Amino acid sequence: MFCRSQTSVTFSKRFDRRIGPWIVCYASLWIQGCAFTGNQAKRELRRGEELLQKDDLEAALIAFQEAARLDPKLAVAHSGQGRIYRRMGDYEHAIRAFAEAVRRDPWSFDDTLNLAQLYHFTNRIKQAIQAYLRAVELKPDSADAQLNLGVCYQHAGDFEQAALRFQQAIALDDTQPHAFVNLGVALDAQQKYYDAVRAYKDALERDSHQPVVLVNLAQTYMNLDRNKLARQTLAQAITMDPRLPAAQEALGYCLFRMREFAAAETAYEGVLALDPKSARAHAGLGSINMIHYIEDKTQLERRDRALEHWHRSLEINPDQPRIQALIMQYSVPIDDPERELLRTKTGNAPE
């Protein structure tokens, strides 16, 4: 037993003396090869950046692809491809490239943010939320990331989380009016109307020339039944931008609530002059004409006009169950049996 063990040790030493130098030599060659490949990859990266600055997108893309081939672990080679694909409008490939960059370097804020923005832009809201959450985890002091995360929550219908993110964005940078605007929308959706009014006013303090914000503010005033103030606010918005359909539309609704039907009708007609495909304007005109008919049943043309406006509204936006119900209710009045008979199919009536 002892001799065998001694022989084994002797053989092992002989083996080390003969083979060991070759192993060291091969290891040295391998390290040198890796260094050479790494240097090549870095050269391709530099070349890609230079070509990108010259707006030679295709050549730059090839350079970044070659860098990634030489060193697949090089995250910047993948994010370089992502930047080019995004500029080319190829968002699917851009998403794949940035996702790979993030996989290679999970601590890259810029790649994570780019990936989140692309998910957001392509309306993949759940994935965008997850990516933005990772971005704010990497860089909590990024006001833009917090703001965009809030917008995604708002799109998903989570207005409480949206408001929280908007508030965090404002705490980081209170100079941007759009953060206050988005906060106002989220608060209004939660029926926190007074807080929403404050947010809209904060936005207007930072930029007073925002007619769309005035429209939002007026709508919140209407939610509080402050219709006169809403009307004044909408008048300001229309003065700023006379061709803003949203302002005319909101004014029509405000006047309708105030039972100033003639003025509301004029406002809605003004909307259709600016935007013939306004479903709300057609719906509003339908309601005004039907009110005139209900007050005076001899005005059958008013009823027919109302129904036609409602039909046009549904053609533009079929998802209006209330308008559908109104059409069913008023299509054939109970005091018009002859018309009902004409609408009834008989065996000889054409299909």
Residue pairs with C-beta under 8 A, 6 or more apart in sequence:
37 70
37 71
38 70
38 71
40 70
41 66
41 67
41 68
41 70
41 71
41 74
41 77
42 67
44 63
44 64
44 66
44 67
44 70
44 77
45 63
45 64
45 67
45 74
45 76
45 77
45 80
47 63
48 60
48 61
48 63
48 64
48 67
48 77
48 80
49 60
49 80
51 57
51 59
51 60
51 63
52 60
52 80
52 83
52 84
57 84
57 87
57 88
60 80
60 84
61 81
61 84
61 85
64 77
64 78
64 80
64 81
64 84
65 77
65 81
67 74
67 77
67 80
68 74
68 77
68 78
68 81
71 77
72 104
73 104
74 104
75 101
75 102
75 104
75 105
75 108
75 111
76 101
78 97
78 98
78 100
78 101
78 104
79 97
79 98
79 101
79 108
79 110
79 111
79 114
81 93
81 94
81 97
82 94
82 95
82 97
82 98
82 101
82 111
82 114
82 115
83 94
83 114
85 91
85 93
85 94
85 97
86 94
86 114
86 118
91 118
91 121
91 122
94 118
95 115
95 118
95 119
95 122
98 111
98 114
98 115
98 118
99 115
101 108
101 111
101 115
102 108
102 111
102 112
102 115
105 111
107 138
108 138
109 135
109 138
109 139
109 142
112 131
112 134
112 135
112 138
113 131
113 132
113 135
113 142
113 144
113 145
115 131
116 128
116 131
116 132
116 134
116 135
116 145
116 148
117 128
117 148
119 125
119 127
119 128
119 131
120 128
120 132
120 148
120 151
120 152
125 152
125 155
125 156
126 156
128 152
129 149
129 152
129 153
129 156
132 145
132 148
132 149
132 152
133 149
135 142
135 145
135 149
136 142
136 145
136 146
136 149
139 145
141 172
142 172
143 169
143 172
143 173
143 176
143 179
144 169
146 165
146 166
146 168
146 169
146 172
147 165
147 166
147 169
147 176
147 178
147 179
147 182
149 165
150 161
150 162
150 163
150 164
150 165
150 166
150 169
150 182
150 183
150 186
151 162
151 182
153 159
153 161
153 162
153 165
154 162
154 182
154 185
154 186
154 189
159 186
159 187
159 189
159 190
160 186
160 190
162 182
162 186
163 183
163 186
163 187
163 190
166 179
166 180
166 182
166 183
166 186
167 183
169 176
169 179
170 176
170 179
170 180
170 183
173 179
175 206
176 206
177 202
177 203
177 204
177 206
177 207
177 210
177 213
178 203
180 199
180 200
180 202
180 203
180 206
181 199
181 200
181 203
181 210
181 213
181 216
183 196
183 199
184 196
184 197
184 199
184 200
184 203
184 213
184 216
184 217
184 220
185 196
185 216
187 193
187 195
187 196
187 199
188 196
188 216
188 219
188 220
188 223
191 223
193 220
193 223
193 224
194 224
196 220
197 217
197 220
197 221
197 224
200 213
200 216
200 217
200 220
201 217
203 210
203 213
204 210
204 213
204 214
204 217
209 240
211 236
211 237
211 238
211 240
211 241
211 244
211 247
212 237
212 244
212 246
214 233
214 234
214 236
214 237
214 240
214 247
215 234
215 237
215 244
215 246
215 247
215 250
217 233
218 229
218 230
218 231
218 233
218 234
218 237
218 250
218 254
219 230
219 250
221 227
221 229
221 230
221 233
222 230
222 250
222 253
222 254
222 257
227 254
227 257
227 258
228 258
230 250
230 254
231 251
231 254
231 255
231 258
234 247
234 250
234 251
234 254
235 251
237 244
237 247
237 250
238 244
238 247
238 248
238 251
241 247
243 274
244 274
245 271
245 274
245 275
245 278
245 281
248 267
248 268
248 270
248 271
248 274
249 267
249 268
249 271
249 278
249 280
249 281
249 284
251 267
252 264
252 265
252 267
252 268
252 270
252 271
252 281
252 284
253 264
253 280
253 284
254 264
255 261
255 263
255 264
255 267
256 264
256 284
256 287
256 288
261 288
261 291
261 292
264 284
264 288
265 285
265 288
268 281
268 284
268 285
268 288
269 281
269 285
271 278
271 280
271 281
272 278
272 281
272 282
272 285
275 281
277 316
278 316
279 313
279 314
279 316
279 317
279 320
280 313
282 309
282 310
282 312
282 313
282 316
283 309
283 310
283 313
283 320
283 323
285 305
285 306
285 309
286 305
286 306
286 307
286 308
286 309
286 310
286 313
286 323
286 326
287 306
287 326
288 306
289 302
289 303
289 305
289 306
289 309
290 302
290 303
290 306
290 326
290 330
292 299
292 302
293 299
293 300
293 302
293 303
293 306
293 330
296 302
297 333
297 335
303 330
303 333
306 330
307 327
307 330
307 331
310 323
310 326
310 327
311 327
313 320
313 323
314 320
314 323
314 324
314 327
332 339
332 340
332 343
345 351
